[in-house]
Amino acid sequence: MLVQQQIQQTLDQQFQPEVLEVVNESHMHSVPPNSETHFKVVVVTSAFDGQRKVGRHQQVYAALAEQLAGPVHALALHTYTPQEWSAKQQPAPDSPDCLGGSSQGAG
């Protein structure tokens, strides 16, 4: 199973989200072609009701501990309650451009 599929399946099972987007952004970084190391994740779930952003992110990191210990180098997390997502009325922000790998910092 591809890493992207593992992430999607794990988050779907853990959070039963109303919206779940897992985007492989590895091509935007200094990694070999077809890598699965950098992901943008949007999770909209009522499981985040009453939680601050840090707590939400900690829950996602805990759910993805296996992937983070292995192939995944970076996650851009966008976590919302259904009410926040509805009020937002726009997609999650784009990820910033890579700085170019180890010569200028981690990509």
Steps between C-alpha positions, in 0.01 A plus 500: 500500500624847415585734787233746387239224517622393846464857627153533350383167641642566848348847530167381360481223759624714789292814443207411268547841336240691301784621276836330457761607247843340487720660234848375416712815471833322477549625143532852647811400696854380437421128496523228234210469253195305623593555866237496775666711765311831518121524538231760544212369713161663548280341767152625584342309786280554802768311697682836515213683671627692802868439421772747419714463190791348694280225645356423157846473349617277784210265431589479131870447577409220742277333242777520238790406729599202286519705180682784675758256635561373150447650158319826585729798550243780523128561546324828431195462726175692462254387766146632535170427670204479261382843621842658434518342155151620411578854616833501316339472152837457331747215457793437732800723422768391256824370643805726469767433241793281600820682595716255308599220736791467739702795368232747614317303768270203501259485205 
